[in-house]
Amino acid sequence: MARQRPIRWHIAVFLAPAVLVYSAIMILPLFSTLNLSLFTRTADGTAFVGLDNFRTLFGDPRWSAAFWNALGNNLWFFAVHMLVQNPIGILLAALLSSPRLRFSAFYRTAIFIPTILSFVVVGFIWKLILSPLWGIAPGMLDMVGLKGLFAPWLGKEEYALTTLALISVWQFVGIPMMLIYAALLSIPDDIIEAAEMDGITGWSQFWRIKLPLILPAIGIISILTFVGNFNAFDLIYVSQGALAGPNFATDILGTFLYRTFFGFQLQLGDPHMGATIATAMFGIILVGVCIYLFGIQTRLRRYQF
Amino acid sequence: MKKTTLGLALLAGTILGGTAWAQDVTLTIESWRNDDITIWQDTLIPAFESANPGIKLVFAPTAPADYNAVLNSKLDAGSAGDLITCRPFDASLELFNKGQLADLTSLSSMANFSDVAKSAWQTDDGAATFCVPMASVIHGFLYNADAFAELGLTPPATEEEFFAVLDKIKQDGTYVPMAMGTQDQWEAATMGYQNIGPNYWKGEEGRKALIAGTQKLTDEPWVAPFVQLAKWKDYLGDGFEAQTYPDSQNLFTLGRAAIYPTGSWEIGVFNPQVSFKMGAFPPPVPKAGDECYISDHTDIALGMNAKTAHPEETRKFLEWVGSAEFATLYANALPGFFSLNSTAVEMQDPLAKEFVSWREKCQPTIRSTYQILSRGTPNLENETWNASANVIRGTETPEDAARRLQEGLASWYEPQKAK
C-alpha cells in the first residue's frame, strides 16, 4: 500500500497570519466599500439601489461634470509626472552612476530628502515660497530681471494644477532616481566592458546598452507613478483646500472623493456617493494596472546575467 | 448611581488636576471653541459654580475641524458630555431629529431671546427650540484709522463713497486699498457676498423670499452684490489670487492694507496685534438714505445631551447661560462675539461697541445660504464660495455666476423648481 502523503498543515499555518491580516484590513474594507456604493440613505436608514449611484455619477450633468473634470485633471497630473519626473529621475540616476562624479553620495541624499518630508510640510513650504506677498519667488525672479514672469501661480486656473504637479515632482523625483540608480548599478561590468571593446561609449552606450537593461525598472516606476497619482490627495488638500480651487482647477479624484464622502462646510457627507466615486477610482486604477501588466510587462524583454 | 457619580467626579478630578467632592454633580461641556478654554475656566465656570454649589463643570473642547465628526461618534457611542455646543442650523437640527439633543422649548430663559436669535436652533416650523443661543458675529469692514487720518478720509456710508475712498487710497499708493484674497474662497463668499449682500436683498425680506421661492438668485437684488464684488478686483493687493485668509489678516494687522472686509470675530484676535488705531464701518448702502441691513449671524449655542444622567442640573446651567449675567460675562470676555440676549449688554471694547451699535440703526439678518437652502446637492453655500471667488477674480460674470447658483438650487429645492 502506497504511503499516503500527509496533509501539509504547516503551509496553512504559515500562510494564515498574512492571509488573515490582509483579508481583515485590505480585502474586507475593499468589498465593504463596493457594497456601500450600492446603497443610498433614505428617511429610515439605508436602501439597496443597485447601480443607481453610478447612474447619478455618470448621468447627472453636475455629478458627471465634476467627475470628468477631476479625471481630466488627474490625467494631466499623471502626464506631468511621466513627462517630467521620470525622465529627470533617469537622467539624475545616469549622472549619479557616472564614476567620475564627485560627492555623488551627497547629491543622492540631497535629492532624496524631499521624499521623506510630509505632504503638509512640502505644501506649506511651497505655498510660502510662491506667495506673492511674502514669498521669495518674486524677489528671486526680480534679481535676474524676470519679475514680469511672476504670477500668483497657485491662484490662477490655468497654472495651478501644473504648479502643484511640479511641486509633487520636486518631492518625489528621488524615488525613480533611486530605483533606476539601483538598476544601473546591477548591470555587470563585463557587459559594459564588452560594449567598450566594440566601441560603444558615452551616450550611445546609455541608449543601446543601459536603457534596454533598465526598461523593466522604468516599467515598475511608471506603474507606481500611475497608482500614486490616481490616489493623490494630500498635496492638493493641504495647499488648495477641499474645494480644490481656483474654480475646481486642481480638483482630482482624491479631493472629489473626500468632499463627497466626508462633506465640507455646510454640506453633509454622503458615504454612499463617496463609495461610488471610490469604486470608480478603483476601477480606473485596476484598468490602468491591467493594461500595463498584460500589454507592456509581458512584452518587456528581460536579460539574465 | 453613586458609583457613576464617583467615577465622573474622579474623572473630572484627573482632568482638572484638582479635587472634586464625591457628592458633587459634574457636567461636561462639548465644544469646538478651544480658543475659549481659559475664558471658561477662569471666568464663566467659577461664576456659575460659586452661585450653585454642588454642580461642577468641565469644559472639554475638540479641534474645530474635527468637532462635528467627533461629537457625532461620541453621541452615537453614548459617551458625549452633558452639554453640547451647537453649530447653527442643519448640523444641530439633525442631532435633534435623531433624538440626541433634548427639547429646551420650556426653558424659562428662552423668553430672553428673539425669534431671529432662536431660528438657528429650531425646527423648521419653529415649534421646538433645542439650544440656548449664545452669540452671533456681525459682518462689516475694519479700517486702519491712522491711515485714514493720514490721507484725510472718512469712513464711507454709501457705495459711491466707498469706491471714492478706495480710489484715493489707490492713487496715494502707500497702502493696499483692501486686504482680501481668493485662494481660500470662503473669504470671498463670507466677507464679500454675505457681508455686503443684505443691503441689496433687504435682509430677512429677501432671505425669506428666497426660501419661499418668490425670489430667485438671478433676480436683481441677488446679482447686485456680485456686480459690486466684480469691482473689488482693482483694489486688492498684487497676486490676490494666491492670497490666503491668514495672508489677508497679516496684511491688515501689519498696517500694509487700509480696509479689511471681515466680521466682528477678528476684534479679539487683532486687538493685541495691531500698533495702529482700528475703526469699523458697516457695509455701505447703495444710495444715501437707504435703509441699512447687516449680517448678524447666529453662530454658537448650547444644548443638552438627551441622554445626560443629570438633566436637572444641566437645565439649571442652561437657564444661567440664557441669563443676562452670562451674556455680560461672555460678551466682555470675547469681544466680537455678541450676546443674542434681548437685554442690552454693557461692553467695554470700543470696536465691539461700534459693531453692536449697528443693530440699532440697521436691520439684522443671517447669512442667506445657511437655513434650509444648503440641505441638498449641489450645496448652495459651497457653490457661493466658488462663485464669489470667480467673480472677484473676473473669470465669471456676475450674471453667469448667479445663473449657475440658481440652476444648482433649482435642481433640488422644490420651491425654486421651474416656475
Chai-1 contact restraints between the chains, C-beta under 6 A:
chainA,res_idxA,chainB,res_idxB,connection_type,confidence,min_distance_angstrom,max_distance_angstrom,comment,restraint_id
A,R62,B,P378,contact,1.0,0.0,6.0,A-B,restraint_1
A,P132,B,D238,contact,1.0,0.0,6.0,A-B,restraint_2
A,P132,B,G239,contact,1.0,0.0,6.0,A-B,restraint_3
A,P132,B,A242,contact,1.0,0.0,6.0,A-B,restraint_4
A,L133,B,D247,contact,1.0,0.0,6.0,A-B,restraint_5
A,P152,B,G239,contact,1.0,0.0,6.0,A-B,restraint_6
A,P152,B,E241,contact,1.0,0.0,6.0,A-B,restraint_7
A,P152,B,A242,contact,1.0,0.0,6.0,A-B,restraint_8
A,L154,B,A242,contact,1.0,0.0,6.0,A-B,restraint_9
A,G155,B,Q183,contact,1.0,0.0,6.0,A-B,restraint_10
A,G155,B,E241,contact,1.0,0.0,6.0,A-B,restraint_11
A,G155,B,A242,contact,1.0,0.0,6.0,A-B,restraint_12
A,K156,B,E241,contact,1.0,0.0,6.0,A-B,restraint_13
A,L243,B,Q185,contact,1.0,0.0,6.0,A-B,restraint_14
A,G245,B,Q185,contact,1.0,0.0,6.0,A-B,restraint_15
A,N247,B,N390,contact,1.0,0.0,6.0,A-B,restraint_16
A,Q265,B,N382,contact,1.0,0.0,6.0,A-B,restraint_17
A,L266,B,S374,contact,1.0,0.0,6.0,A-B,restraint_18
A,L266,B,N379,contact,1.0,0.0,6.0,A-B,restraint_19
A,L266,B,E381,contact,1.0,0.0,6.0,A-B,restraint_20
A,Q267,B,N379,contact,1.0,0.0,6.0,A-B,restraint_21
A,Q267,B,N382,contact,1.0,0.0,6.0,A-B,restraint_22
